[in-house]
Amino acid sequence: MDSSNGHSPKPGTAHRPLTGRRQPLDRICNIIRTRTSQAVFLMAGPGIGKTTLTEAITERLAAEMIVVQIHGSSSLSRVPFGILAPYTAELTAEDSVSPVAVLRSVWSYFEKLKAGKDTPLLLMMDDAHHLDEATASIVADMISAGWASVVAAGRPRPGLPQPLAQLWYDGLADRVDLRPLNREQIEEVLAHALDGTIPAGTVDTIWSASGGNPRVLDALLHDAAEGGQLAKRNGIWMLLGPLPAEGPRLTNVVVKDMLRRAPEEQEALKLIALAGPVSRKVIEDISGAEIVRSLLDQQMVVESQGTPADLRIWNAMFGQALRKTISVSRSLQLLEKIQGHLRTAPGGSEGTAPGGSEGTAPGGSEGRLRAVEWALECGLKTSEPELLEAAGTALDHFRNRSSWTMAAKVANPAIVPQAKVIQARALYNEGDYAGAAKLLDGCWLQLGSGASAAPALMLRAMVHQALGTPLAVFAAESREALRSFGAEAGAGTQNEADAQADSGEEAGPVTAWQEQLLRLLELGDAGNCEALDNEVQDLRSRNPGTPTHSALCAVGAALLAHALAASGRSVQGLDAALLAASELPALEGGIFFFNEFVLGRLVADYLAMGDWESAERELVDYTAAEPRAAEAFGGSLQVLRGYSLLRQGRIERAYQTLLPAVETLRLNDPLQLFRFGSSLAFYVASRLGDAAQSSRLELDYKDSPQGTASQEILATAYAAAGSEYVTRDGKGLAALHTLATIPEVSARSGTLLELLALCWDLGDHSVIPLVHSLAGNVEGRWAAAMFTLADHWESADADSLMETAARLEAEGFVNVAREAYARASSVLEAAGERRRSRQAVALREKCDHELGERFREGQFIAAAPTVRLTRREQDIVELAVQGLTDRDIAQRLMVSVRTVEGHLYRTYVKLGVRSRDELSTALAH
């Protein structure tokens, strides 16, 4: 059920399969059945699934073996034979500590269970790392004597008692190690628990938060579903907010874990959760080195590799949940206890102890952030510079609410503008564009020419674009504000003169940087390559090395890259994009997302060139290098990926990618790609015949604010093409022709070629001469492929067409090759060479298969439309099943061959088949 209907999902209410555990389950059961070894030691950290797997083993083997279950206990780990007490109740006090008497008593109990039958005995031992040495020796003797098979589950640290471990060293027992669930296994769990499409971003977030731990995963899924953070929108499961650390299921996991621990361990874990990352030396001084070693052995805390070492809770969500269980008064007591140690701990990075005390804060900026958060949680005062730094660090980690809260507490007039910019970015990340605009409009001028001034103006431009303000209006209002503030457009300010002097730049007439940035944005919107190139060259000739200068260079080069690609000079555009990327190291960690701003244009250049592999590599590399940012910008990345798939002709996979991307951008659209993404999704949905989705997506496109000029042209073009696929009344095609004639499009050769390709896809062959004349002057492999296709299209040389198609296919332009094969089949059919025509059709269908193969092999679980064929599709399919060729069908129905091909292609998609040979079977079902 969609959350809009008031229903929450119930993940896990049905029995969840042992995802990722089927192989160890089969292996262990096979070892026990065949007696390859008498014992199997199952080793895994806390919450990884040892108990669940032992229960599954018991269930599977219960019908063929007598199963006896024994559970280790930390409270009995030092009591000889403590956990065997149920089987030794009749022994005297003296005999109860005698290994021989205990072994005889236990064996007598087992013999009673067997009742004279020859049924083998299986001893299932959970938490075997808690066994006392005496009990472990008894069990080892039973294994060595072959009296019983044993499955012992325990943690690798501290490991099993020595008598059992020795059996493994001697080769008398097998060992199976369970690992945390990997991403693929997490995706499988979600697919089983949730009915619908789960976007990659949702999978990544849940995988990262759970750490692959099944116990935490289960708790997070339930809490997020019941709390409304995980909801189904238009058939797609979306995270509407951060995963809840205070949810009842996760809290219960934490509370149960803490209850079984000694008070000393509880206090150490609380300290690490509250202060982490925190120096190991500090915790050892407070709690003792033995407690720290024990927690490390239990994998409840992890240690950094640096010197000195820092400690933190093994899972961030577990740590947050643990902090939520600690009262403010208790937290304050622990804070006071740790403050003295933080002041004197040797070797840490210089910083401040929680509450503003001078001392050592471990963990660098992250440690100082946690120190400030802890002080605020306890109601302690923190210095405003510390608040500002912590707010910036929280923003870098996309902890938007924490960042906003800390920045809002800053009252010092000297740093209030920087604090307001941080608040604005936090609101922007949450999609509150009006709130962000209000803050930025009130503070951007007060930043002068400081390091955050240029990023703030760029953020302000993006905010107003999100609100639908045309760039010309934004620029005019900004200039008026500058004049009112006393900075004349085109004149240098005193701050800039000071910056020149500091950087060693020669003094002289300069343009105010604010005016220059506004001009760059205007030139980029207009697609004026020559003027942009002049501006970029002028900027690079100055080379002052200030943050503002680096920002101007990065923005100018990125805008130039986009403009060059649109004008058909994508190879030159790639050079400009790489130039912009060279400025990024100086802009890391700022208020504006320069990295993603440049990445989008770099990927667009690769796509304009037809270099699909390089575009995908950039997206993959970015995701690996910037996992936090990739999560926040996930919808934008998926739009770029869907656009790439669409350009390649992989329409079904583009559909699979773009639908979740649009839903993600509906919540958070940092690069302002919602309108563009909606138009692309509308196009693919219409092309695939999904009327319900296309209707919804068309409304999304129409209701969203316009983007930049170049984006708007493409969005309009794809929306018009999508409309034509829906109505087939010629109006969409006419809109494309009209769009192609306006100056803004005709001046952008690369964009115009893409628009003409859409017309060609719609069956409009009148554009082929235009494609031929235009593509020869457009840079890149894709334009070259289109030129080759257009060059051979009008010829009647079938051999040349077949050779061209084969070459295009080998070069990776399968969708273009498909058109060449289709044209060759028509030429051969007209010439009466029906056998060769069928060969060309088979090769065309091979291209169709390749374009859709990876999609069909995957599990597409979006809200797919019910298979309904239109009247025309039914007519064409009936004739195709009878064996008629495309040309025969076209003549019979008095339509073009291209129309027949298009209807058959959409029918293949609807029915999930790959060729006409599979049509009759599909229709029978």
RONUBA-218522 format. One record per residue (C-alpha): residue in one letter; x, y, z. Coordinates in steps of 0.5 Angstrom, whole numbers, padded with zeros to 4 digits, always signed. Layout:
residues N
aXYZ
...
***
This chain:
residues 925
m+0000+0000+0000
d+0002+0007-0001
s+0004+0011+0005
s-0001+0017+0002
n-0007+0012+0003
g-0005+0012+0011
h-0002+0005+0011
s+0005+0003+0013
p+0009-0003+0011
k+0010-0009+0015
p+0017-0011+0013
g+0019-0018+0016
t+0012-0020+0018
a+0013-0026+0014
h+0018-0031+0015
r+0024-0028+0012
p+0029-0033+0008
l+0036-0034+0010
t+0039-0029+0005
g+0046-0030+0004
r+0046-0036+0009
r+0044-0041+0004
q+0051-0044+0003
p+0053-0044+0010
l+0047-0048+0012
d+0047-0053+0006
r+0055-0054+0008
i+0054-0055+0015
c+0048-0060+0015
n+0052-0064+0009
i+0058-0064+0014
i+0054-0067+0020
r+0050-0072+0015
t+0056-0075+0012
r+0060-0074+0018
t+0066-0071+0014
s+0067-0068+0021
q+0064-0069+0028
a+0064-0062+0029
v+0063-0055+0026
f+0065-0049+0029
l+0060-0043+0027
m+0064-0036+0028
a+0061-0029+0027
g+0060-0023+0031
p+0054-0020+0035
g+0048-0020+0031
i+0051-0023+0024
g+0046-0029+0025
k+0049-0034+0029
t+0043-0036+0033
t+0038-0035+0027
l+0043-0040+0023
t+0043-0045+0028
e+0036-0045+0029
a+0035-0047+0021
i+0040-0052+0022
t+0036-0055+0028
e+0030-0055+0024
r+0033-0058+0018
l+0036-0064+0022
a+0031-0065+0027
a+0027-0070+0023
e+0033-0075+0023
m+0037-0073+0029
i+0036-0072+0037
v+0038-0065+0038
v+0040-0062+0044
q+0041-0055+0045
i+0046-0052+0050
h+0047-0044+0051
g+0053-0041+0054
s+0052-0035+0059
s+0057-0030+0061
s+0055-0031+0068
l+0057-0038+0068
s+0063-0037+0064
r+0067-0038+0070
v+0063-0044+0074
p+0066-0051+0072
f+0060-0055+0069
g+0056-0049+0070
i+0051-0050+0064
l+0051-0057+0065
a+0047-0057+0071
p+0041-0059+0068
y+0044-0066+0066
t+0048-0067+0073
a+0042-0065+0078
e+0043-0072+0081
l+0050-0072+0083
t+0053-0070+0090
a+0057-0064+0091
e+0064-0067+0090
d+0062-0071+0084
s+0059-0065+0081
v+0066-0062+0080
s+0069-0069+0077
p+0070-0069+0070
v+0069-0077+0070
a+0062-0076+0074
v+0060-0070+0070
l+0061-0074+0063
r+0058-0080+0065
s+0052-0076+0068
v+0051-0072+0061
w+0052-0079+0057
s+0047-0082+0061
y+0042-0077+0060
f+0043-0077+0052
e+0042-0085+0053
k+0035-0084+0056
l+0033-0079+0050
k+0035-0084+0045
a+0031-0089+0048
g+0035-0095+0045
k+0034-0092+0038
d+0040-0092+0034
t+0039-0084+0032
p+0045-0080+0032
l+0046-0074+0037
l+0047-0067+0035
l+0049-0062+0040
m+0047-0055+0038
m+0051-0050+0042
d+0050-0042+0042
d+0055-0037+0045
a+0060-0043+0046
h+0065-0037+0047
h+0062-0037+0054
l+0063-0044+0055
d+0068-0045+0061
e+0074-0049+0060
a+0072-0055+0064
t+0065-0056+0060
a+0069-0055+0053
s+0074-0061+0055
i+0068-0065+0056
v+0065-0063+0050
a+0072-0064+0046
d+0072-0071+0049
m+0065-0073+0046
i+0067-0070+0040
s+0073-0074+0040
a+0070-0081+0042
g+0065-0080+0036
w+0059-0080+0042
a+0055-0074+0039
s+0056-0069+0033
v+0057-0062+0035
v+0055-0055+0032
a+0058-0050+0036
a+0057-0042+0035
g+0061-0037+0038
r+0065-0030+0037
p+0071-0030+0033
r+0074-0025+0039
p+0075-0028+0044
g+0074-0034+0041
l+0072-0041+0043
p+0075-0044+0049
q+0082-0048+0048
p+0080-0055+0048
l+0075-0054+0043
a+0080-0049+0039
q+0085-0055+0039
l+0080-0060+0035
w+0080-0055+0029
y+0087-0054+0030
d+0088-0061+0029
g+0083-0062+0023
l+0078-0066+0027
a+0073-0060+0026
d+0071-0055+0021
r+0070-0048+0022
v+0065-0044+0018
d+0065-0036+0019
l+0059-0032+0018
r+0060-0025+0015
p+0056-0019+0015
l+0051-0018+0009
n+0054-0015+0003
r+0050-0010-0001
e+0047-0015-0006
q+0044-0019+0000
i+0041-0013+0003
e+0038-0012-0003
e+0035-0019-0003
v+0032-0018+0004
l+0029-0011+0002
a+0026-0014-0004
h+0023-0020+0000
a+0020-0015+0005
l+0018-0010+0001
d+0013-0010-0005
g+0015-0005-0010
t+0022-0002-0013
i+0027+0000-0008
p+0032+0005-0011
a+0039+0004-0011
g+0040+0010-0006
t+0035+0007-0001
v+0039+0000-0001
d+0045+0004+0000
t+0043+0008+0006
i+0040+0002+0009
w+0046-0002+0008
s+0051+0003+0010
a+0046+0004+0017
s+0046-0003+0018
g+0053-0005+0017
g+0050-0011+0014
n+0048-0014+0021
p+0041-0018+0020
r+0039-0016+0027
v+0040-0008+0026
l+0037-0009+0019
d+0031-0012+0022
a+0030-0007+0027
l+0032-0001+0022
l+0027-0003+0017
h+0021-0004+0022
d+0022+0003+0026
a+0023+0006+0019
a+0017+0003+0016
e+0013+0005+0023
g+0015+0012+0024
g+0014+0014+0016
q+0021+0015+0014
l+0021+0009+0009
a+0014+0010+0005
k+0012+0007-0002
r+0011+0013-0007
n+0008+0011-0014
g+0010+0004-0013
i+0017+0006-0011
w+0020+0005-0003
m+0023+0012-0001
l+0027+0014+0005
l+0023+0021+0007
g+0028+0022+0012
p+0034+0020+0016
l+0033+0013+0019
p+0031+0013+0026
a+0036+0012+0032
e+0030+0012+0037
g+0026+0007+0034
p+0023+0002+0039
r+0026-0004+0035
l+0033-0001+0035
t+0032+0001+0042
n+0030-0006+0044
v+0036-0009+0041
v+0041-0004+0045
v+0037-0005+0052
k+0037-0012+0051
d+0045-0012+0050
m+0046-0007+0055
l+0042-0011+0060
r+0047-0018+0060
r+0053-0014+0061
a+0057-0012+0067
p+0056-0005+0070
e+0064-0004+0068
e+0062-0005+0061
q+0056-0001+0061
e+0059+0005+0063
a+0065+0004+0058
l+0060+0003+0052
k+0056+0009+0054
l+0062+0013+0055
i+0065+0011+0048
a+0058+0012+0045
l+0057+0019+0048
a+0064+0022+0046
g+0066+0017+0040
p+0071+0018+0037
v+0075+0018+0043
s+0082+0016+0045
r+0083+0009+0048
k+0088+0012+0053
v+0082+0016+0056
i+0077+0010+0056
e+0083+0005+0059
d+0084+0010+0065
i+0077+0011+0067
s+0074+0004+0065
g+0081-0001+0065
a+0085-0004+0060
e+0082-0010+0061
i+0075-0008+0060
v+0077-0004+0053
r+0080-0011+0051
s+0074-0015+0052
l+0070-0010+0048
l+0074-0010+0043
d+0074-0018+0043
q+0067-0018+0043
q+0067-0013+0037
m+0063-0008+0040
v+0068-0003+0039
v+0072-0001+0034
e+0079+0002+0034
s+0082+0007+0029
q+0089+0005+0026
g+0092+0012+0028
t+0097+0013+0033
p+0094+0015+0038
a+0088+0010+0037
d+0081+0012+0038
l+0075+0008+0040
r+0068+0008+0037
i+0062+0004+0037
w+0062-0002+0032
n+0056+0001+0029
a+0054+0008+0028
m+0046+0007+0029
f+0047+0003+0035
g+0051+0008+0038
q+0046+0013+0037
a+0041+0009+0040
l+0045+0008+0046
r+0046+0015+0047
k+0038+0016+0046
t+0037+0011+0052
i+0042+0015+0057
s+0038+0021+0061
v+0041+0028+0061
s+0043+0027+0068
r+0047+0021+0067
s+0050+0024+0061
l+0052+0030+0065
q+0056+0026+0070
l+0059+0022+0065
l+0061+0028+0061
e+0064+0031+0068
k+0068+0024+0069
i+0071+0025+0062
q+0073+0032+0062
g+0079+0031+0066
h+0082+0026+0062
l+0081+0029+0055
r+0085+0035+0058
t+0091+0031+0060
a+0090+0025+0055
p+0097+0025+0051
g+0098+0025+0043
g+0091+0027+0041
s+0090+0033+0036
e+0089+0040+0039
g+0082+0042+0041
t+0077+0043+0046
a+0074+0038+0051
p+0066+0038+0051
g+0063+0044+0054
g+0069+0049+0052
s+0074+0046+0057
e+0081+0047+0054
g+0084+0040+0052
t+0085+0035+0047
a+0079+0032+0043
p+0080+0026+0039
g+0078+0024+0032
g+0080+0031+0029
s+0074+0035+0027
e+0069+0029+0028
g+0071+0029+0035
r+0070+0036+0036
l+0064+0036+0033
r+0061+0030+0037
a+0064+0034+0043
v+0060+0040+0042
e+0054+0036+0041
w+0055+0032+0047
a+0056+0039+0051
l+0049+0042+0048
e+0045+0035+0050
c+0047+0037+0057
g+0045+0044+0056
l+0052+0047+0057
k+0055+0053+0054
t+0060+0052+0048
s+0064+0058+0045
e+0061+0061+0038
p+0067+0059+0034
e+0067+0052+0036
l+0059+0052+0034
l+0061+0055+0028
e+0066+0050+0026
a+0062+0044+0029
a+0056+0046+0024
g+0060+0046+0018
t+0063+0039+0020
a+0056+0037+0021
l+0054+0040+0014
d+0060+0036+0011
h+0057+0030+0014
f+0050+0032+0011
r+0047+0032+0018
n+0043+0037+0016
r+0039+0038+0023
s+0045+0038+0027
s+0048+0043+0023
w+0042+0048+0023
t+0041+0047+0030
m+0048+0049+0032
a+0049+0055+0027
a+0042+0058+0029
k+0046+0059+0036
v+0051+0063+0034
a+0050+0071+0036
n+0056+0074+0035
p+0055+0079+0029
a+0062+0078+0026
i+0061+0071+0024
v+0053+0071+0024
p+0053+0071+0016
q+0057+0065+0016
a+0053+0061+0021
k+0047+0064+0016
v+0050+0061+0010
i+0051+0054+0014
q+0044+0054+0016
a+0041+0056+0009
r+0045+0050+0006
a+0042+0045+0011
l+0035+0048+0009
y+0037+0047+0002
n+0039+0040+0003
e+0032+0039+0006
g+0029+0042+0000
d+0027+0048+0004
y+0028+0053-0002
a+0024+0059+0001
g+0027+0058+0008
a+0034+0058+0005
a+0033+0064+0000
k+0031+0068+0006
l+0037+0067+0010
l+0042+0068+0004
d+0038+0074+0001
g+0039+0077+0008
c+0047+0075+0009
w+0050+0074+0002
l+0053+0081+0002
q+0055+0082+0009
l+0060+0076+0007
g+0065+0081+0003
s+0070+0077-0001
g+0071+0072+0004
a+0072+0065+0003
s+0065+0063+0003
a+0062+0069-0001
a+0063+0066-0008
p+0060+0059-0005
a+0054+0063-0002
l+0053+0067-0008
m+0053+0060-0012
l+0048+0057-0007
r+0043+0063-0008
a+0043+0062-0015
m+0041+0055-0015
v+0036+0057-0009
h+0033+0062-0013
q+0033+0057-0019
a+0029+0052-0015
l+0024+0057-0013
g+0023+0059-0021
t+0026+0065-0021
p+0029+0067-0028
l+0036+0068-0028
a+0036+0075-0032
v+0031+0077-0026
f+0036+0074-0021
a+0042+0077-0024
a+0038+0084-0024
e+0036+0084-0017
s+0043+0082-0015
r+0046+0088-0018
e+0041+0092-0015
a+0043+0090-0008
l+0050+0091-0010
r+0049+0098-0012
s+0045+0099-0006
f+0050+0096-0001
g+0055+0101-0004
a+0059+0096-0009
e+0058+0099-0016
a+0058+0094-0022
g+0065+0093-0026
a+0069+0097-0020
g+0073+0093-0015
t+0072+0094-0008
q+0077+0095-0002
n+0076+0088+0000
e+0079+0086-0007
a+0084+0090-0007
d+0087+0088+0000
a+0086+0081-0003
q+0090+0083-0009
a+0096+0085-0005
d+0096+0079+0000
s+0096+0074-0006
g+0102+0078-0010
e+0097+0080-0016
e+0099+0086-0019
a+0094+0092-0018
g+0090+0095-0023
p+0083+0096-0025
v+0079+0089-0024
t+0072+0087-0024
a+0068+0086-0018
w+0068+0078-0017
q+0060+0078-0016
e+0059+0082-0022
q+0064+0077-0026
l+0060+0071-0023
l+0053+0073-0025
r+0056+0075-0032
l+0059+0068-0032
l+0052+0065-0030
e+0049+0069-0036
l+0054+0067-0041
g+0053+0060-0039
d+0045+0060-0040
a+0046+0064-0046
g+0051+0058-0049
n+0056+0064-0051
c+0062+0060-0052
e+0066+0065-0055
a+0065+0070-0049
l+0065+0065-0044
d+0072+0062-0046
n+0075+0069-0046
e+0072+0070-0039
v+0076+0064-0037
q+0082+0065-0040
d+0082+0072-0037
l+0081+0069-0030
r+0086+0064-0031
s+0091+0069-0033
r+0091+0073-0026
n+0092+0067-0022
p+0092+0070-0015
g+0090+0063-0012
t+0085+0066-0007
p+0078+0061-0006
t+0074+0066-0010
h+0078+0066-0016
s+0078+0058-0016
a+0071+0058-0015
l+0070+0063-0021
c+0075+0059-0025
a+0071+0052-0023
v+0064+0055-0025
g+0067+0059-0031
a+0070+0053-0034
a+0064+0048-0032
l+0059+0053-0036
l+0064+0053-0042
a+0064+0045-0042
h+0057+0045-0042
a+0056+0051-0047
l+0061+0047-0052
a+0058+0041-0052
a+0051+0044-0053
s+0054+0047-0059
g+0057+0041-0062
r+0064+0041-0059
s+0064+0036-0054
v+0071+0034-0055
q+0073+0042-0053
g+0068+0041-0048
l+0071+0035-0045
d+0078+0039-0044
a+0074+0045-0041
a+0071+0040-0036
l+0077+0037-0034
l+0080+0044-0033
a+0074+0046-0028
a+0076+0039-0024
s+0083+0042-0023
e+0080+0047-0019
l+0076+0043-0014
p+0082+0041-0009
a+0082+0048-0007
l+0074+0048-0006
e+0073+0042-0002
g+0069+0042+0004
g+0065+0049+0003
i+0058+0051+0003
f+0057+0050-0005
f+0057+0043-0008
f+0063+0045-0014
n+0065+0038-0014
e+0058+0036-0016
f+0057+0042-0021
v+0063+0040-0025
l+0061+0033-0025
g+0054+0034-0028
r+0058+0038-0034
l+0063+0033-0035
v+0058+0027-0035
a+0054+0031-0040
d+0060+0032-0044
y+0062+0025-0045
l+0055+0023-0047
a+0055+0028-0052
m+0061+0025-0055
g+0058+0018-0054
d+0063+0016-0049
w+0058+0012-0045
e+0063+0008-0041
s+0067+0014-0039
a+0061+0017-0037
e+0059+0011-0033
r+0066+0011-0030
e+0066+0018-0027
l+0059+0016-0024
v+0062+0010-0021
d+0068+0013-0018
y+0065+0019-0015
t+0060+0014-0011
a+0066+0010-0009
a+0070+0017-0007
e+0064+0021-0004
p+0059+0016-0001
r+0056+0021+0004
a+0055+0026-0002
a+0053+0020-0007
e+0047+0019-0002
a+0045+0026-0002
f+0046+0027-0009
g+0043+0020-0011
g+0037+0022-0015
s+0041+0027-0019
l+0046+0021-0021
q+0041+0017-0023
v+0038+0022-0028
l+0045+0022-0031
r+0045+0015-0031
g+0038+0014-0034
y+0040+0019-0039
s+0046+0015-0041
l+0042+0009-0042
l+0037+0013-0046
r+0042+0016-0051
q+0044+0009-0052
g+0037+0006-0054
r+0037+0002-0047
i+0030+0004-0046
e+0027-0001-0041
r+0033+0000-0037
a+0033+0008-0037
y+0026+0007-0035
q+0028+0002-0029
t+0033+0008-0027
l+0029+0014-0028
l+0023+0013-0025
p+0026+0012-0018
a+0031+0018-0019
v+0025+0022-0020
e+0021+0020-0014
t+0028+0021-0010
l+0029+0028-0013
r+0022+0030-0011
l+0024+0030-0004
n+0031+0033-0005
d+0034+0036-0012
p+0040+0039-0011
l+0042+0040-0018
q+0036+0042-0020
l+0034+0036-0025
f+0027+0034-0023
r+0024+0038-0029
f+0029+0035-0034
g+0029+0028-0031
s+0021+0028-0031
s+0021+0030-0038
l+0026+0024-0040
a+0022+0019-0035
f+0015+0021-0039
y+0019+0020-0046
v+0021+0013-0044
a+0014+0011-0040
s+0011+0014-0047
r+0015+0010-0051
l+0014+0003-0047
g+0006+0004-0047
d+0006+0006-0040
a+0000+0010-0040
a-0001+0011-0033
q+0006+0013-0031
s+0007+0017-0037
s+0001+0021-0035
r+0003+0022-0028
l+0010+0024-0031
e+0008+0029-0036
l+0004+0033-0030
d+0011+0033-0026
y+0014+0036-0032
k+0009+0041-0033
d+0008+0043-0026
s+0016+0044-0024
p+0020+0050-0025
q+0024+0051-0031
g+0032+0050-0031
t+0037+0053-0035
a+0036+0054-0042
s+0040+0048-0045
q+0037+0044-0040
e+0030+0047-0042
i+0031+0046-0049
l+0032+0038-0048
a+0027+0037-0043
t+0022+0041-0048
a+0024+0036-0054
y+0024+0030-0050
a+0017+0032-0047
a+0014+0033-0054
a+0017+0027-0057
g+0014+0023-0051
s+0007+0027-0052
e+0007+0024-0060
y+0008+0017-0057
v+0002+0018-0053
t-0003+0021-0058
r+0001+0019-0065
d-0003+0025-0068
g+0003+0029-0071
k+0003+0035-0066
g+0009+0033-0062
l+0013+0032-0068
a+0010+0039-0070
a+0013+0042-0064
l+0019+0038-0065
h+0020+0042-0072
t+0018+0048-0069
l+0023+0048-0063
a+0029+0046-0068
t+0028+0053-0072
i+0028+0058-0066
p+0035+0061-0065
e+0037+0058-0059
v+0036+0051-0061
s+0039+0053-0068
a+0045+0056-0065
r+0047+0049-0061
s+0049+0044-0066
g+0050+0039-0061
t+0043+0040-0058
l+0040+0040-0065
l+0042+0034-0067
e+0040+0030-0061
l+0033+0034-0063
l+0033+0031-0070
a+0035+0024-0067
l+0028+0024-0063
c+0024+0026-0070
w+0028+0020-0073
d+0026+0016-0068
l+0019+0018-0069
g+0019+0015-0076
d+0020+0022-0079
h+0025+0021-0085
s+0025+0028-0087
v+0030+0030-0082
i+0035+0025-0085
p+0038+0030-0090
l+0039+0035-0084
v+0042+0030-0080
h+0047+0028-0085
s+0049+0036-0086
l+0049+0037-0079
a+0053+0031-0076
g+0059+0032-0080
n+0060+0038-0076
v+0059+0036-0069
e+0065+0033-0065
g+0064+0026-0062
r+0063+0019-0064
w+0056+0019-0063
a+0055+0024-0068
a+0060+0021-0073
a+0055+0014-0072
m+0049+0019-0074
f+0053+0022-0080
t+0055+0015-0082
l+0048+0012-0082
a+0045+0018-0085
d+0050+0018-0091
h+0048+0011-0092
w+0041+0011-0091
e+0038+0014-0098
s+0043+0009-0102
a+0040+0003-0105
d+0046-0001-0103
a+0044-0006-0098
d+0051-0009-0097
s+0054-0002-0095
l+0048-0002-0090
m+0050-0009-0087
e+0057-0007-0087
t+0055+0000-0084
a+0051-0004-0079
a+0056-0009-0077
r+0061-0003-0076
l+0056+0001-0071
e+0055-0005-0067
a+0062-0007-0066
e+0063+0001-0064
g+0058+0000-0059
f+0052+0004-0062
v+0047-0002-0062
n+0041+0003-0063
v+0044+0006-0069
a+0046-0001-0072
r+0039-0003-0071
e+0037+0002-0075
a+0042+0001-0081
y+0040-0007-0080
a+0032-0005-0081
r+0034+0000-0087
a+0038-0006-0090
s+0032-0011-0089
s+0027-0006-0093
v+0032-0005-0099
l+0033-0012-0099
e+0025-0014-0099
a+0024-0009-0104
a+0029-0012-0109
g+0026-0019-0108
e+0032-0022-0104
r+0027-0024-0098
r+0032-0029-0095
r+0037-0024-0094
s+0032-0019-0092
r+0030-0024-0086
q+0037-0024-0084
a+0037-0017-0083
v+0031-0017-0079
a+0034-0023-0075
l+0040-0018-0074
r+0036-0012-0072
e+0032-0017-0067
k+0039-0019-0064
c+0040-0011-0063
d+0033-0011-0060
h+0035-0017-0055
e+0042-0014-0053
l+0039-0007-0052
g+0034-0010-0047
e+0037-0016-0045
r+0040-0014-0038
f+0034-0011-0036
r+0030-0017-0038
e+0035-0021-0034
g+0034-0017-0028
q+0028-0017-0023
f+0024-0011-0025
i+0019-0010-0020
a+0017-0003-0021
a+0009-0002-0022
a+0009-0004-0029
p+0003-0003-0033
t-0002-0009-0034
v-0001-0012-0041
r-0006-0009-0046
l-0005-0008-0053
t-0008-0003-0057
r-0012-0004-0063
r-0007-0003-0068
e-0002-0007-0064
q-0006-0013-0064
d-0007-0012-0072
i+0000-0012-0073
v+0002-0018-0068
e-0004-0022-0071
l-0001-0021-0078
a+0007-0022-0075
v+0005-0029-0072
q+0002-0031-0079
g+0009-0030-0082
l+0008-0024-0086
t+0014-0019-0086
d+0014-0012-0084
r+0013-0010-0091
d+0008-0014-0092
i+0004-0012-0086
a+0005-0005-0088
q+0002-0006-0095
r-0004-0010-0092
l-0005-0004-0086
m-0003+0002-0091
v+0002+0004-0086
s+0010+0005-0086
v+0015+0000-0085
r+0017+0004-0079
t+0010+0004-0076
v+0010-0003-0076
e+0017-0004-0073
g+0015+0001-0068
h+0009-0002-0066
l+0012-0009-0066
y+0018-0006-0061
r+0013-0004-0056
t+0009-0010-0056
y+0016-0014-0055
v+0017-0010-0049
k+0010-0011-0046
l+0010-0018-0047
g+0017-0019-0045
v+0019-0023-0051
r+0025-0021-0055
s+0023-0023-0063
r+0017-0025-0067
d+0018-0032-0066
e+0016-0032-0058
l+0010-0028-0060
s+0005-0034-0061
t+0008-0037-0054
a+0007-0030-0050
l+0000-0029-0053
a-0002-0036-0051
h-0001-0034-0044
***
